[in-house]
Amino acid sequence: MQRHSRIYIAGHRGLVGAAIHRQLQQQGFEYTLTVSRSELDLRDSQRVGEWFERHQPEYVFLAAAKVGGIVANSSYPVEFLQDNLQIQINLIHHSYRTGVKKLLFLGSSCIYPKFAPQPIKEEYLLTGALEPTNQWYAIAKIAGIKLCQAYWQQYGWCAISVMPTNLYGPGDHFDLQNAHVLPALIRKFHEAKIHQHPQVTIWGTGTPRREFLYVEDLATACIFLMQNYHEPEIINVGTGEDLSISELANLIKKIVGYTGELCYDPSKPDGTPRKLLDVSRIHQLGWRAQTPLPLGIEKTYAWYVTHAQGNP
């Protein structure tokens, strides 16, 4: 991938795609291709094919997806499975058909079994049952991984699959019905501070442990892997460190400046007990995350106050 290569970022307005777009521009890549959802429905194979033929991208970052938290996954299983399958099949197929040199597919750590040994190695994929609360999204992502590997096996085409841990950062969704835990907590604590609520309720028991990666770090990892990784096997991207939801809540509470009490609602689902990725493979290649969690949360909260407050 050269500075003048034609690089298509699918999903460039999403959390990950926008970060990849920013990083490519900052690193001096001159020819990035983007197209909005209103201009091109990625679920429409014919229109996607026509777009690829017209623009002839050489490299593709497949960051487009329907995403959301536990509530969204549970409420819209058809859309989470069907829309993501259609997007992936269309983009991977037409990338190969029109001569794209290399494609990077963004997966998710939710592809791994609910009770996978910790930290989670890449080879644990498909060794156990999934977490039911996000199985629809996970199955779609697993299908995308296998489709990339199928193109490797049958045609020798270079399509790599990257598995990031839980992501956060500027541009995240802060809608309490659809947001993931970290941005949801930022909004909860901010609104509780503004309205002087005496307490904030956290879903679940607070005991599950999660790993969080600042989205700008993921973007640098994706560009690094596009340049340096050429294997069909999936590769994890994360920090290699985790903390409990309770510890996360107290950290966000401190950064936001909320002084009320915390309480937990154990009637709400906890999700997977622990989800920590083994990132030794990408470390061996020479990449490591650079943003400490407190700093990343501070940057994300500052972005929320400036851009997203009152408009999730």
C-alpha positions in Angstrom: 0.0 0.0 0.0 1.7 3.1 -1.3 1.0 6.8 -0.6 -0.7 7.1 -4.0 -2.7 3.9 -3.7 -6.5 4.1 -4.1 -7.8 3.1 -0.6 -11.5 2.5 0.1 -12.7 2.8 3.7 -16.1 1.2 3.9 -18.0 2.6 6.9 -15.9 5.8 7.0 -18.5 7.6 9.2 -18.5 5.0 11.9 -16.3 4.9 14.9 -13.6 2.6 13.4 -13.9 3.8 9.8 -13.6 7.5 10.7 -10.5 6.7 12.8 -8.9 4.8 9.9 -9.7 7.6 7.6 -8.1 10.2 9.9 -5.0 8.0 10.4 -4.5 7.4 6.7 -4.6 11.2 6.0 -2.3 11.9 8.9 0.2 9.3 7.6 0.2 10.9 4.1 -1.9 8.6 2.1 -3.2 10.8 -0.7 -6.1 8.9 -2.3 -8.8 7.7 0.1 -12.2 6.7 -1.3 -15.4 7.1 0.7 -19.1 6.9 0.0 -22.0 7.7 2.3 -24.9 5.3 3.1 -27.3 7.6 1.4 -25.2 7.4 -1.8 -24.6 3.6 -1.7 -26.5 0.9 0.2 -23.8 -1.7 0.9 -26.5 -4.3 1.1 -27.3 -3.9 -2.6 -24.9 -6.2 -4.5 -25.6 -4.7 -7.9 -24.9 -1.1 -6.9 -21.9 -2.1 -4.9 -20.5 -3.9 -7.9 -21.1 -0.8 -10.1 -19.3 1.4 -7.6 -16.3 -0.9 -7.5 -16.1 -1.0 -11.3 -16.3 2.8 -11.5 -13.7 3.6 -8.7 -11.4 0.6 -8.9 -10.0 0.7 -5.3 -6.7 -1.1 -4.8 -7.0 -1.7 -1.0 -10.1 -2.0 1.1 -10.7 -1.5 4.8 -14.0 -3.2 5.6 -15.2 -1.3 8.7 -18.9 -1.1 7.7 -21.3 -2.9 9.9 -24.5 -2.7 11.9 -23.3 -2.5 15.5 -24.8 -2.0 19.0 -24.8 -3.1 22.6 -26.7 -5.8 24.4 -30.1 -4.2 24.1 -29.8 -3.6 20.3 -28.5 -7.1 19.7 -31.3 -8.7 21.6 -34.0 -6.4 20.0 -33.0 -6.7 16.3 -31.5 -10.1 15.7 -32.6 -10.2 12.1 -30.9 -6.9 11.2 -27.7 -7.8 13.1 -27.4 -11.1 11.2 -28.8 -10.3 7.8 -27.5 -6.8 7.3 -24.0 -7.7 8.3 -24.0 -10.8 6.1 -25.1 -8.8 3.1 -22.6 -6.0 3.6 -19.7 -8.5 4.1 -20.6 -10.7 1.1 -21.0 -7.8 -1.2 -17.8 -6.0 -0.3 -15.6 -9.1 -0.2 -17.0 -10.5 -3.4 -16.7 -7.3 -5.4 -13.3 -6.5 -4.0 -12.0 -9.8 -5.3 -13.9 -9.5 -8.6 -12.6 -6.1 -9.5 -8.9 -6.8 -8.7 -8.5 -5.3 -5.2 -5.0 -6.2 -4.1 -5.7 -6.6 -0.4 -8.7 -6.4 1.9 -8.8 -5.9 5.7 -11.9 -7.2 7.4 -12.8 -5.9 10.8 -14.2 -8.6 13.1 -14.9 -8.4 16.8 -13.8 -10.2 20.0 -17.4 -11.3 20.5 -16.7 -14.1 17.9 -15.0 -16.1 20.7 -16.7 -18.6 22.9 -18.4 -17.2 26.0 -16.2 -19.3 28.3 -13.0 -19.2 26.3 -9.8 -19.6 28.4 -8.2 -16.3 29.2 -6.5 -14.5 27.6 -8.2 -15.5 24.4 -5.9 -16.9 21.7 -6.9 -16.7 18.0 -7.1 -20.5 17.8 -10.0 -20.5 20.3 -12.4 -19.5 17.6 -15.3 -22.0 17.2 -14.2 -24.1 20.2 -17.4 -23.4 22.3 -20.8 -21.7 22.5 -21.1 -18.0 22.0 -22.5 -15.4 24.4 -26.3 -15.4 23.6 -26.8 -11.7 24.0 -24.6 -10.9 20.9 -24.7 -14.2 19.0 -26.3 -12.7 15.9 -23.6 -10.1 15.4 -20.9 -12.7 16.3 -22.2 -15.3 13.8 -22.2 -12.7 11.0 -18.6 -11.7 11.8 -17.5 -15.4 11.9 -19.1 -15.8 8.5 -17.1 -12.8 7.3 -13.8 -14.4 8.6 -14.6 -17.7 7.0 -15.4 -16.0 3.7 -12.1 -14.2 3.7 -10.3 -17.5 4.4 -12.3 -19.2 1.7 -11.0 -16.7 -0.9 -7.5 -17.3 0.4 -7.9 -21.1 0.0 -9.7 -21.1 -3.3 -8.2 -18.2 -5.1 -5.1 -17.2 -3.2 -6.5 -13.7 -2.6 -5.1 -11.7 0.3 -7.9 -10.9 2.7 -6.9 -10.5 6.3 -9.2 -10.5 9.4 -8.5 -8.4 12.4 -10.2 -9.0 15.8 -10.3 -5.9 18.0 -11.3 -5.9 21.6 -13.9 -3.5 23.0 -13.5 -0.1 21.3 -14.2 3.5 22.4 -13.2 7.0 21.5 -14.3 10.2 19.7 -17.3 9.6 17.4 -18.7 6.8 19.5 -22.5 6.2 20.0 -23.8 7.5 23.4 -27.4 6.5 22.9 -28.3 4.5 26.1 -30.4 2.0 24.2 -27.7 1.1 21.7 -24.3 2.2 23.1 -21.6 -0.1 24.5 -20.8 0.0 28.2 -18.0 2.7 28.2 -19.8 5.5 26.2 -23.1 4.6 28.0 -21.4 5.1 31.4 -19.9 8.4 30.2 -23.3 9.7 29.3 -24.9 8.4 32.5 -22.4 10.0 34.8 -22.4 13.3 32.8 -26.1 13.6 33.0 -26.2 12.6 36.6 -23.6 15.3 37.4 -25.5 18.0 35.4 -28.9 17.1 36.9 -27.4 16.4 40.4 -28.9 12.9 40.6 -28.0 11.2 43.9 -27.0 7.9 42.3 -26.2 6.1 39.0 -27.4 2.6 38.3 -25.0 0.2 36.5 -26.3 -2.8 34.6 -25.4 -6.2 36.1 -23.2 -7.0 39.0 -20.1 -5.0 38.1 -17.9 -8.1 38.2 -17.4 -8.9 34.5 -14.0 -7.9 33.2 -13.4 -6.1 30.0 -10.5 -4.9 27.9 -10.8 -1.5 26.1 -8.8 -0.2 23.1 -8.8 3.5 22.1 -10.1 3.6 18.5 -7.1 5.7 17.2 -4.8 2.9 18.4 -6.9 0.4 16.4 -6.7 2.6 13.3 -2.9 2.6 13.6 -2.9 -1.2 14.0 -5.1 -1.7 10.9 -2.8 0.4 8.8 0.2 -1.4 10.3 -1.4 -4.8 9.5 -2.3 -3.8 6.0 1.4 -3.2 5.4 2.9 -6.0 7.4 0.5 -8.9 7.9 -0.2 -11.3 5.0 -1.8 -14.5 6.5 -5.3 -16.0 6.4 -5.4 -16.6 10.2 -7.2 -14.0 12.2 -5.2 -11.7 14.4 -6.2 -10.0 17.7 -5.7 -6.3 18.5 -6.0 -5.0 22.0 -4.1 -3.8 25.0 -3.6 -7.1 26.8 -5.0 -5.6 30.0 -8.5 -5.6 31.5 -10.5 -4.3 34.4 -13.9 -5.0 36.0 -17.0 -3.0 35.1 -17.0 -1.8 38.6 -13.5 -0.5 38.3 -14.4 1.1 34.9 -17.4 2.8 36.4 -15.4 4.3 39.2 -12.7 5.5 36.8 -15.3 7.2 34.6 -17.1 8.6 37.6 -13.8 10.3 38.7 -13.0 11.6 35.2 -16.5 13.1 34.7 -16.4 14.6 38.2 -19.6 12.9 39.5 -19.9 12.8 43.3 -23.0 10.7 43.8 -23.4 7.0 44.6 -23.2 3.9 42.4 -25.6 1.0 42.6 -25.8 -2.2 40.6 -28.8 -3.9 39.0 -28.2 -7.7 39.0 -31.4 -8.3 37.2 -29.7 -7.0 34.0 -27.4 -9.3 32.0 -23.7 -9.3 32.7 -22.7 -10.8 29.3 -19.5 -12.7 29.0 -17.7 -13.1 32.4 -14.3 -12.1 31.0 -13.0 -11.1 27.6 -9.3 -10.4 27.5 -7.4 -11.0 24.2 -4.1 -12.6 23.8 -2.2 -10.0 21.7 1.2 -11.7 21.6 1.0 -12.2 17.9 0.6 -8.6 17.0 3.2 -7.6 19.6 5.7 -10.0 17.9 5.0 -8.2 14.6 6.0 -4.9 16.3 2.8 -3.1 17.2 1.5 -2.1 20.7 -1.3 0.2 21.9 -0.1 3.6 22.9 -3.1 5.2 24.8 -3.6 4.5 28.5 -7.2 3.9 29.4 -7.6 7.0 31.7 -6.2 9.3 29.0 -8.4 7.7 26.3 -11.5 8.2 28.5 -10.5 11.8 29.1 -10.3 12.4 25.4 -13.6 10.6 24.7 -15.4 12.6 27.5 -14.0 15.9 26.1 -15.3 14.9 22.7 -18.7 14.0 24.1 -19.1 17.3 25.9 -18.2 19.2 22.8 -20.0 17.2 20.1 -22.5 14.7 21.4 -24.1 16.1 24.5 -27.8 16.1 24.1 -27.4 14.6 20.6 -26.4 10.9 21.0 
